[in-house]
Amino acid sequence: MTYTALLFLALAMSTDAFAAAIAKGAALRKPTFPQALRIGLLFGCIETITPVIGWALGSLAADAIRQWDHWIAFVLLLGLGGRMIWLSFGEDEEEEAAGSQKLVVLVLTAVATSIDAMAVGVGLAFVDVSIVHAALAIGVSTTVMVTIGVLLGQRLGAVVGRNAERVGGVVLILVGTTILIEHLSA
């Protein structure tokens, strides 16, 4: 696999996380660059690990991962998006009290958007490519894209105002639905 192909693969793997980051940035009040970078690093680390897991599973679980990855991502993103919409109708105090829950939601979102990278990792087990280089490229690309996405989402949130979390929830649901449709129509 050429470095150009690897770059395109890394960018493709980070698009779902980028869309989710825009949604998260829209839901945050005023994320700073360090906050956006922390979210980017969280997504990037998870997105680095999942293709390695997929690669390690190789052909043993290839069919199972391909058969279910889109459904798992869809259900997780549907649930997370629905939760964001539900919470958007609640009081601000509820959101402030749920600090540890916010981390869990971020991790679940990162996992949901990286399941396709695990399936790609399975495919990479059968290609002449360094999994270390591929995983690092995907992780770095995701870190950068998510950091930018959170900061762009902040600007969207300023325009949308109180409805930002609802918009973010809808975006997560749309990302999950897109994943499902792409896999079912392939």
DRENPA-3360 file (N, C-alpha, C; in nm, 2 decimals, always signed):
BEGIN
1 = MTYTALLF = +0.09/-0.12/+0.00/+0.00/+0.00/+0.00/+0.09/+0.12/+0.00 ~ +0.06/+0.22/-0.09/+0.14/+0.34/-0.10/+0.11/+0.43/+0.01 ~ +0.20/+0.53/+0.04/+0.17/+0.63/+0.14/+0.05/+0.72/+0.10 ~ +0.03/+0.74/-0.03/-0.09/+0.82/-0.07/-0.21/+0.74/-0.04 ~ -0.22/+0.61/-0.07/-0.33/+0.53/-0.03/-0.36/+0.52/+0.12 ~ -0.25/+0.52/+0.19/-0.26/+0.52/+0.34/-0.32/+0.65/+0.39 ~ -0.27/+0.76/+0.33/-0.33/+0.89/+0.37/-0.48/+0.90/+0.34 ~ -0.52/+0.85/+0.22/-0.66/+0.85/+0.19/-0.74/+0.76/+0.28;
9 = LALAMSTD = -0.68/+0.65/+0.32/-0.75/+0.56/+0.41/-0.77/+0.62/+0.54 ~ -0.66/+0.69/+0.59/-0.67/+0.76/+0.72/-0.77/+0.87/+0.72 ~ -0.78/+0.94/+0.62/-0.88/+1.05/+0.61/-1.02/+0.99/+0.60 ~ -1.04/+0.88/+0.53/-1.17/+0.82/+0.52/-1.21/+0.77/+0.65 ~ -1.12/+0.71/+0.73/-1.16/+0.65/+0.86/-1.19/+0.76/+0.96 ~ -1.15/+0.88/+0.94/-1.17/+0.99/+1.04/-1.30/+1.07/+1.01 ~ -1.37/+1.05/+0.89/-1.48/+1.13/+0.86/-1.60/+1.12/+0.95 ~ -1.63/+0.99/+1.00/-1.74/+0.97/+1.09/-1.71/+1.05/+1.22;
17 = AFAAAIAK = -1.58/+1.03/+1.27/-1.55/+1.10/+1.40/-1.55/+1.25/+1.38 ~ -1.52/+1.30/+1.26/-1.52/+1.44/+1.23/-1.67/+1.49/+1.25 ~ -1.76/+1.42/+1.19/-1.90/+1.46/+1.20/-1.95/+1.46/+1.34 ~ -1.91/+1.36/+1.41/-1.95/+1.35/+1.55/-1.89/+1.46/+1.64 ~ -1.76/+1.50/+1.60/-1.70/+1.61/+1.67/-1.77/+1.74/+1.65 ~ -1.81/+1.76/+1.53/-1.89/+1.89/+1.50/-2.01/+1.89/+1.59 ~ -2.08/+1.77/+1.60/-2.20/+1.77/+1.68/-2.16/+1.80/+1.83 ~ -2.05/+1.74/+1.88/-2.01/+1.76/+2.01/-1.97/+1.91/+2.04;
25 = GAALRKPT = -1.90/+1.96/+1.94/-1.86/+2.10/+1.95/-1.98/+2.20/+1.96 ~ -2.08/+2.16/+1.88/-2.20/+2.24/+1.88/-2.27/+2.24/+2.01 ~ -2.26/+2.12/+2.08/-2.33/+2.11/+2.21/-2.25/+2.17/+2.32 ~ -2.12/+2.19/+2.31/-2.04/+2.25/+2.42/-2.07/+2.40/+2.42 ~ -2.05/+2.46/+2.53/-2.08/+2.60/+2.54/-1.97/+2.68/+2.48 ~ -1.85/+2.67/+2.52/-1.73/+2.74/+2.46/-1.61/+2.66/+2.48 ~ -1.59/+2.55/+2.39/-1.47/+2.47/+2.41/-1.35/+2.55/+2.37 ~ -1.25/+2.53/+2.45/-1.12/+2.59/+2.42/-1.03/+2.49/+2.33;
33 = FPQALRIG = -0.92/+2.54/+2.28/-0.84/+2.46/+2.20/-0.79/+2.34/+2.28 ~ -0.74/+2.36/+2.41/-0.70/+2.24/+2.48/-0.81/+2.13/+2.50 ~ -0.94/+2.18/+2.53/-1.05/+2.09/+2.54/-1.07/+2.01/+2.41 ~ -1.07/+2.09/+2.30/-1.09/+2.03/+2.17/-0.98/+1.93/+2.14 ~ -0.86/+1.96/+2.17/-0.74/+1.87/+2.15/-0.76/+1.74/+2.24 ~ -0.80/+1.76/+2.36/-0.83/+1.64/+2.45/-0.93/+1.55/+2.39 ~ -1.04/+1.60/+2.34/-1.14/+1.52/+2.27/-1.08/+1.46/+2.14 ~ -1.00/+1.53/+2.07/-0.93/+1.48/+1.95/-0.84/+1.37/+1.99;
41 = LLFGCIET = -0.77/+1.38/+2.09/-0.67/+1.27/+2.13/-0.75/+1.15/+2.18 ~ -0.86/+1.17/+2.25/-0.94/+1.05/+2.29/-0.99/+0.97/+2.17 ~ -1.05/+1.05/+2.07/-1.10/+0.98/+1.95/-0.98/+0.92/+1.87 ~ -0.87/+0.99/+1.86/-0.75/+0.95/+1.79/-0.69/+0.82/+1.85 ~ -0.68/+0.81/+1.98/-0.63/+0.69/+2.05/-0.72/+0.57/+2.02 ~ -0.85/+0.59/+2.04/-0.94/+0.48/+2.01/-0.93/+0.44/+1.86 ~ -0.93/+0.54/+1.78/-0.92/+0.51/+1.63/-0.79/+0.45/+1.59 ~ -0.68/+0.46/+1.67/-0.56/+0.40/+1.65/-0.56/+0.25/+1.70;
49 = ITPVIGWA = -0.63/+0.23/+1.80/-0.64/+0.09/+1.86/-0.73/+0.00/+1.78 ~ -0.84/+0.05/+1.73/-0.94/-0.04/+1.67/-0.89/-0.11/+1.54 ~ -0.81/-0.04/+1.45/-0.76/-0.12/+1.34/-0.66/-0.23/+1.38 ~ -0.59/-0.20/+1.49/-0.49/-0.30/+1.54/-0.57/-0.42/+1.59 ~ -0.68/-0.40/+1.66/-0.76/-0.51/+1.71/-0.81/-0.59/+1.59 ~ -0.87/-0.52/+1.49/-0.92/-0.58/+1.37/-0.81/-0.66/+1.30 ~ -0.69/-0.60/+1.29/-0.58/-0.67/+1.22/-0.55/-0.80/+1.30 ~ -0.55/-0.79/+1.43/-0.51/-0.91/+1.51/-0.62/-1.02/+1.50;
57 = LGSLAADA = -0.74/-0.98/+1.49/-0.85/-1.08/+1.47/-0.83/-1.15/+1.33 ~ -0.79/-1.07/+1.24/-0.77/-1.12/+1.10/-0.88/-1.19/+1.05 ~ -0.86/-1.30/+0.98/-0.96/-1.38/+0.92/-1.05/-1.45/+1.01 ~ -1.01/-1.47/+1.14/-1.09/-1.54/+1.23/-1.23/-1.48/+1.25 ~ -1.23/-1.35/+1.26/-1.36/-1.28/+1.29/-1.40/-1.19/+1.17 ~ -1.34/-1.20/+1.06/-1.37/-1.11/+0.95/-1.52/-1.11/+0.91 ~ -1.58/-1.22/+0.89/-1.72/-1.23/+0.86/-1.81/-1.17/+0.97 ~ -1.78/-1.21/+1.09/-1.86/-1.16/+1.20/-1.85/-1.00/+1.21;
65 = IRQWDHWI = -1.73/-0.95/+1.20/-1.72/-0.80/+1.21/-1.79/-0.74/+1.09 ~ -1.77/-0.79/+0.97/-1.84/-0.72/+0.85/-1.99/-0.74/+0.86 ~ -2.04/-0.84/+0.92/-2.18/-0.86/+0.92/-2.25/-0.77/+1.03 ~ -2.18/-0.74/+1.13/-2.24/-0.66/+1.24/-2.19/-0.52/+1.27 ~ -2.08/-0.48/+1.21/-2.02/-0.35/+1.24/-2.11/-0.24/+1.22 ~ -2.18/-0.24/+1.11/-2.27/-0.13/+1.07/-2.39/-0.12/+1.17 ~ -2.44/-0.24/+1.21/-2.55/-0.24/+1.31/-2.51/-0.19/+1.45 ~ -2.39/-0.23/+1.49/-2.34/-0.19/+1.62/-2.32/-0.04/+1.62;
73 = AFVLLLGL = -2.25/+0.02/+1.51/-2.23/+0.16/+1.50/-2.37/+0.23/+1.49 ~ -2.46/+0.18/+1.42/-2.59/+0.25/+1.40/-2.66/+0.25/+1.54 ~ -2.67/+0.14/+1.61/-2.74/+0.14/+1.74/-2.67/+0.23/+1.84 ~ -2.54/+0.23/+1.85/-2.47/+0.32/+1.94/-2.49/+0.47/+1.91 ~ -2.48/+0.50/+1.78/-2.50/+0.64/+1.74/-2.64/+0.69/+1.75 ~ -2.74/+0.60/+1.72/-2.88/+0.63/+1.74/-2.91/+0.66/+1.89 ~ -2.86/+0.57/+1.97/-2.88/+0.59/+2.12/-2.81/+0.71/+2.17 ~ -2.69/+0.74/+2.13/-2.62/+0.86/+2.18/-2.68/+0.99/+2.12;
81 = GGRMIWLS = -2.72/+0.98/+1.99/-2.79/+1.10/+1.93/-2.92/+1.12/+2.00 ~ -3.00/+1.02/+2.02/-3.13/+1.03/+2.09/-3.11/+1.08/+2.23 ~ -3.01/+1.04/+2.30/-2.98/+1.09/+2.44/-2.95/+1.24/+2.43 ~ -2.87/+1.28/+2.33/-2.84/+1.43/+2.32/-2.96/+1.51/+2.30 ~ -3.05/+1.46/+2.21/-3.17/+1.53/+2.19/-3.26/+1.54/+2.31 ~ -3.27/+1.42/+2.38/-3.35/+1.41/+2.51/-3.29/+1.51/+2.61 ~ -3.16/+1.52/+2.63/-3.10/+1.60/+2.73/-3.12/+1.75/+2.69 ~ -3.13/+1.78/+2.56/-3.14/+1.92/+2.52/-3.27/+1.98/+2.57;
89 = FGEDEEEE = -3.37/+1.90/+2.60/-3.49/+1.95/+2.65/-3.49/+1.97/+2.80 ~ -3.38/+1.92/+2.87/-3.37/+1.93/+3.01/-3.31/+2.06/+3.06 ~ -3.29/+2.07/+3.19/-3.24/+2.18/+3.25/-3.08/+2.18/+3.24 ~ -3.02/+2.30/+3.24/-2.88/+2.31/+3.23/-2.81/+2.24/+3.35 ~ -2.87/+2.25/+3.47/-2.81/+2.19/+3.59/-2.79/+2.04/+3.57 ~ -2.88/+1.97/+3.50/-2.86/+1.83/+3.48/-2.73/+1.80/+3.41 ~ -2.71/+1.88/+3.31/-2.59/+1.86/+3.23/-2.46/+1.89/+3.31 ~ -2.47/+1.99/+3.39/-2.35/+2.02/+3.47/-2.32/+1.91/+3.57;
97 = AAGSQKLV = -2.42/+1.84/+3.62/-2.40/+1.74/+3.72/-2.35/+1.61/+3.66 ~ -2.36/+1.60/+3.53/-2.33/+1.47/+3.46/-2.19/+1.47/+3.40 ~ -2.09/+1.52/+3.47/-1.95/+1.53/+3.42/-1.89/+1.40/+3.38 ~ -1.90/+1.30/+3.47/-1.84/+1.17/+3.44/-1.92/+1.10/+3.33 ~ -2.05/+1.13/+3.32/-2.13/+1.07/+3.21/-2.09/+1.12/+3.08 ~ -2.05/+1.25/+3.08/-2.00/+1.31/+2.95/-1.88/+1.24/+2.90 ~ -1.79/+1.19/+2.98/-1.67/+1.12/+2.94/-1.72/+0.98/+2.88 ~ -1.81/+0.92/+2.95/-1.86/+0.79/+2.90/-1.92/+0.81/+2.76;
105 = VLVLTAVA = -2.00/+0.91/+2.75/-2.07/+0.94/+2.62/-1.96/+0.97/+2.51 ~ -1.86/+1.04/+2.54/-1.75/+1.07/+2.45/-1.68/+0.94/+2.41 ~ -1.65/+0.85/+2.50/-1.58/+0.73/+2.47/-1.67/+0.64/+2.39 ~ -1.80/+0.63/+2.42/-1.89/+0.55/+2.34/-1.91/+0.60/+2.20 ~ -1.91/+0.73/+2.19/-1.91/+0.79/+2.05/-1.79/+0.76/+1.97 ~ -1.67/+0.77/+2.04/-1.55/+0.74/+1.97/-1.54/+0.59/+1.93 ~ -1.59/+0.50/+2.02/-1.59/+0.36/+1.98/-1.69/+0.34/+1.87 ~ -1.81/+0.40/+1.87/-1.90/+0.38/+1.77/-1.85/+0.43/+1.63;
113 = TSIDAMAV = -1.78/+0.54/+1.63/-1.73/+0.59/+1.50/-1.60/+0.52/+1.46 ~ -1.55/+0.43/+1.54/-1.42/+0.36/+1.50/-1.44/+0.22/+1.47 ~ -1.56/+0.17/+1.48/-1.59/+0.03/+1.45/-1.55/-0.01/+1.31 ~ -1.58/+0.09/+1.22/-1.54/+0.06/+1.08/-1.39/+0.05/+1.06 ~ -1.31/+0.12/+1.14/-1.17/+0.11/+1.14/-1.12/-0.03/+1.18 ~ -1.20/-0.10/+1.27/-1.17/-0.23/+1.31/-1.19/-0.33/+1.19 ~ -1.30/-0.31/+1.12/-1.32/-0.39/+1.00/-1.21/-0.37/+0.90 ~ -1.17/-0.24/+0.88/-1.06/-0.21/+0.79/-0.93/-0.28/+0.84;
121 = GVGLAFVD = -0.91/-0.29/+0.97/-0.79/-0.36/+1.02/-0.79/-0.50/+0.98 ~ -0.91/-0.57/+0.98/-0.92/-0.70/+0.94/-0.87/-0.72/+0.80 ~ -0.92/-0.63/+0.71/-0.88/-0.63/+0.57/-0.73/-0.60/+0.56 ~ -0.67/-0.52/+0.64/-0.53/-0.49/+0.63/-0.44/-0.61/+0.67 ~ -0.50/-0.70/+0.74/-0.42/-0.83/+0.77/-0.39/-0.90/+0.65 ~ -0.46/-0.88/+0.54/-0.44/-0.96/+0.42/-0.37/-0.87/+0.31 ~ -0.32/-0.76/+0.34/-0.25/-0.67/+0.25/-0.11/-0.64/+0.30 ~ -0.02/-0.61/+0.21/+0.12/-0.59/+0.25/+0.13/-0.44/+0.30;
129 = VSIVHAAL = +0.10/-0.42/+0.42/+0.11/-0.29/+0.49/+0.15/-0.31/+0.63 ~ +0.22/-0.21/+0.68/+0.26/-0.21/+0.82/+0.14/-0.16/+0.90 ~ +0.08/-0.25/+0.99/-0.03/-0.21/+1.07/+0.00/-0.09/+1.16 ~ +0.13/-0.09/+1.20/+0.17/+0.03/+1.29/+0.16/+0.16/+1.21 ~ +0.21/+0.16/+1.09/+0.20/+0.28/+1.01/+0.05/+0.32/+0.98 ~ -0.03/+0.22/+0.95/-0.17/+0.24/+0.91/-0.24/+0.29/+1.04 ~ -0.22/+0.23/+1.15/-0.30/+0.27/+1.27/-0.25/+0.41/+1.32 ~ -0.13/+0.44/+1.31/-0.08/+0.57/+1.35/-0.13/+0.68/+1.25;
137 = AIGVSTTV = -0.14/+0.65/+1.12/-0.19/+0.74/+1.03/-0.34/+0.77/+1.05 ~ -0.41/+0.66/+1.08/-0.56/+0.68/+1.11/-0.57/+0.76/+1.24 ~ -0.50/+0.72/+1.34/-0.51/+0.79/+1.47/-0.47/+0.94/+1.46 ~ -0.36/+0.97/+1.39/-0.32/+1.11/+1.38/-0.43/+1.19/+1.30 ~ -0.47/+1.13/+1.19/-0.57/+1.20/+1.11/-0.70/+1.22/+1.19 ~ -0.74/+1.12/+1.27/-0.86/+1.14/+1.35/-0.84/+1.25/+1.46 ~ -0.73/+1.25/+1.52/-0.70/+1.35/+1.62/-0.71/+1.49/+1.56 ~ -0.65/+1.51/+1.45/-0.66/+1.64/+1.38/-0.80/+1.68/+1.34;
145 = MVTIGVLL = -0.87/+1.58/+1.28/-1.00/+1.61/+1.23/-1.10/+1.63/+1.34 ~ -1.09/+1.56/+1.45/-1.18/+1.58/+1.56/-1.16/+1.71/+1.63 ~ -1.03/+1.74/+1.65/-1.00/+1.87/+1.71/-1.06/+1.99/+1.63 ~ -1.04/+1.98/+1.50/-1.10/+2.08/+1.41/-1.25/+2.08/+1.41 ~ -1.31/+1.96/+1.42/-1.45/+1.94/+1.42/-1.51/+2.00/+1.54 ~ -1.45/+1.98/+1.66/-1.50/+2.04/+1.78/-1.50/+2.19/+1.77 ~ -1.39/+2.25/+1.72/-1.38/+2.39/+1.71/-1.48/+2.45/+1.61 ~ -1.50/+2.38/+1.50/-1.60/+2.42/+1.40/-1.74/+2.41/+1.46;
153 = GQRLGAVV = -1.76/+2.30/+1.53/-1.89/+2.28/+1.60/-1.93/+2.39/+1.70 ~ -1.82/+2.45/+1.76/-1.85/+2.56/+1.86/-1.91/+2.68/+1.78 ~ -1.85/+2.71/+1.66/-1.91/+2.82/+1.59/-2.05/+2.79/+1.54 ~ -2.08/+2.67/+1.50/-2.21/+2.63/+1.47/-2.30/+2.64/+1.59 ~ -2.25/+2.60/+1.71/-2.33/+2.62/+1.83/-2.37/+2.76/+1.86 ~ -2.28/+2.85/+1.83/-2.30/+2.99/+1.86/-2.42/+3.04/+1.76 ~ -2.42/+2.99/+1.64/-2.53/+3.03/+1.55/-2.66/+2.97/+1.58 ~ -2.66/+2.84/+1.63/-2.78/+2.76/+1.65/-2.83/+2.79/+1.79;
161 = GRNAERVG = -2.75/+2.83/+1.88/-2.79/+2.86/+2.02/-2.84/+2.74/+2.10 ~ -2.95/+2.75/+2.16/-3.00/+2.64/+2.25/-3.03/+2.51/+2.18 ~ -3.05/+2.52/+2.05/-3.08/+2.40/+1.97/-2.96/+2.32/+1.93 ~ -2.84/+2.37/+1.97/-2.72/+2.31/+1.93/-2.71/+2.16/+1.96 ~ -2.75/+2.13/+2.08/-2.74/+1.99/+2.13/-2.84/+1.90/+2.05 ~ -2.95/+1.96/+2.01/-3.05/+1.88/+1.93/-2.99/+1.86/+1.79 ~ -2.93/+1.96/+1.74/-2.86/+1.95/+1.61/-2.75/+1.84/+1.61 ~ -2.67/+1.85/+1.72/-2.57/+1.75/+1.74/-2.62/+1.61/+1.75;
169 = GVVLILVG = -2.73/+1.59/+1.82/-2.80/+1.46/+1.83/-2.85/+1.41/+1.69 ~ -2.91/+1.50/+1.62/-2.95/+1.46/+1.48/-2.83/+1.42/+1.39 ~ -2.72/+1.50/+1.40/-2.60/+1.47/+1.32/-2.55/+1.33/+1.36 ~ -2.55/+1.29/+1.49/-2.50/+1.16/+1.53/-2.60/+1.05/+1.47 ~ -2.73/+1.07/+1.48/-2.82/+0.98/+1.42/-2.80/+0.97/+1.27 ~ -2.78/+1.08/+1.20/-2.75/+1.08/+1.06/-2.63/+1.00/+1.02 ~ -2.52/+1.02/+1.10/-2.40/+0.95/+1.08/-2.42/+0.80/+1.09 ~ -2.49/+0.76/+1.20/-2.52/+0.62/+1.22/-2.60/+0.56/+1.11;
177 = TTILIEHL = -2.70/+0.64/+1.06/-2.79/+0.59/+0.95/-2.71/+0.58/+0.82 ~ -2.62/+0.68/+0.80/-2.54/+0.67/+0.68/-2.45/+0.55/+0.68 ~ -2.39/+0.52/+0.79/-2.31/+0.40/+0.81/-2.39/+0.27/+0.77 ~ -2.51/+0.27/+0.83/-2.60/+0.15/+0.81/-2.63/+0.14/+0.66 ~ -2.68/+0.25/+0.60/-2.72/+0.25/+0.46/-2.60/+0.21/+0.37 ~ -2.48/+0.26/+0.39/-2.37/+0.23/+0.31/-2.34/+0.08/+0.31 ~ -2.34/+0.03/+0.43/-2.31/-0.12/+0.45/-2.42/-0.21/+0.39 ~ -2.54/-0.17/+0.40/-2.65/-0.25/+0.35/-2.66/-0.25/+0.20;
185 = SA = -2.62/-0.13/+0.14/-2.63/-0.12/+0.00/-2.50/-0.17/-0.07 ~ -2.40/-0.20/+0.00/-2.27/-0.24/-0.06/-2.28/-0.39/-0.11;
% end
